[in-house]
Amino acid sequence: MGLTKFPNGLSSFGMPIIGAGGIMTTGSVFFVNSVIGSDGNSGLDPDHPLATIDAAINKCTANKGDVIFCMPNHAETAATAALFAADVAGISIIGLGNGDDRPTITLGTSTGADVDLAADNVLIRNMKFDLTAVDAIAAGIDVDGAYITIEDCEILMGDSDGQATVAVDVGVSSHGFAFRRNHMYNDDAGGSYGVRFTNVSNDVVVEDNHIHGAFSTAVIASSDGTTVGLPLLLRMRIENNRLFNTASGLPCVSFGATTIASTGIICDNYLGITGTAGGTLVGYGGNTRMFNNYISNNSSAQGEILPAVDGVAAT
């Protein structure tokens, strides 16, 4: 017998999703589809899906490895806080489909509208988040649990209709947070942070993301990125990101003044800026180390390594 009700695997667009070569779980599997679903359904198979993610979460059992599949073209819109609250630990919420067929979460009407990731050990994958239906969403994706992973998602942070202030807000003791292979864009001025860390966090990973837009503080930052006494990020890894801040004179990555004792590695990032971003072109905590980061504010020239190469090997 297989580990799920799908011993031969489940695929979407030819890609294995669960079972054969995909995600394996001993937990329950639930399906969500706003087009044909109902929250009165069992959600246990694609023919009887639930209509909302929150209804599926309410059926999950903590730390059993339950998986929620949002079917292609699923769509939900939030008018208030917590469109869905991932408040059950150890679950995975996975979108099925490619491109515009991926499930779409739209936040609007109220600036307090958000998605809450409050429980520990939650995975969000292959979803689209639209934060532009109302101007100045305070914090679209609110991360407070430990070991939250957001990967392979598309986040529309700003356009001519509205610009979120913060796209992803990483808060209380969100140790082990991972943000991987996401595409975020903020094409109109008004946003402040792409990813903001506001509390002490250990072992965070931000890697392989493409983020482009106008950020009035920084693309990735610890609070305002410059003030002494901000939250510490211990053993962080900021790696292999492609970041472009189109706001003039402002940095891509900023983790505070040299007296802040954040630790970890910032490496192999490609940073585009507009104008000169003062002394915080990359930004750093006093105990971080940086390797092979390239920065440029010129469309016709190769980027340069920042900061300057350490001469320690020559001593």
Steps between C-alpha positions, in 0.01 A plus 500: 500500500627849418559771755196693371172425325692553175745202488569560131577866554319820414617728221414844369603605149712184485702587811490254789343673798444230758589135529727380220808721522314797653393589852458199727284527809333280757252782565169587340468665159238769434403675177376857461333649192296821514353428154323172578556453873288538811608524861236236568697245297747255647791641298654154490516471122506738200134424420381621841725798580454760766446860391748674732847440640382586849240221489774256402729621780217442748494134395873452555665339801813661640837345418361206301631621165162599356510648151256747342499517120352815349383399155570703183304827476404496867453861616426669831471867596549650846323810626632475857787349694574128477342390172637172618693434818751217476452428869546122484863391529672279247274551198585568136292725271594434140367663187447293185531641150737722306512873432161668531335165574664493840275571801474874567454670837391865472517736797285811488234736641677544834865590552500241778420213265761227519587133506612377842766231530488454875564131566841333474631282218271626222585484129346730235590412139404608145238760594431849362444788741355830374546780755379784276119501525517778760781749561741462793437146622694508828653152480362259242657176622541498877753241621510424872555124516836325509629304200261662252598442137372706206629378166429518126236769551419817306429815702359810332578769755427820310346633181306810397200393714678450832833441666541292814721649770654162589459185294639242746525591869710256705419549865504336838773234538464379141804276522584292196300719259576418136411711193609322182460536123229763522424776249389832648440820313402848613484712189356821649652706782332462838635177646754505779627142550485183297603278794524662845638337814354660815607264777783275608529212252755222471605302193296689241562429131418734212625348176447483124236773491436759229364825645457816295341833587503825693565445871522811717708326769656187348402186314609277790565658838494477876236759591627834364840348425715768660412547867713356780309261722283336234409131514791260467517248217728221613663259253301646210569408138412753226617331182472508121223758474439737208377827650433833330387803702378765257449758778776755468776492760367201693658158565404147410611326820549673834552340839595792717799677642837338572425484872207261445621148571308312231693203366505296182591512132385734221639360176466468123230766467449727198378842603370775276454848647398839368735786582733464798372333814743657744680264736229235499531367147488152645466566872627266768503407864833524672565126504369397159738414218452576132634317195471560128216754501477715187330839480437748221311823438599514134319325214808510276766369740574179685431497871777521757568298811373663816638543758868520414699179488645401839880494505524249783647225279799721420596559863 
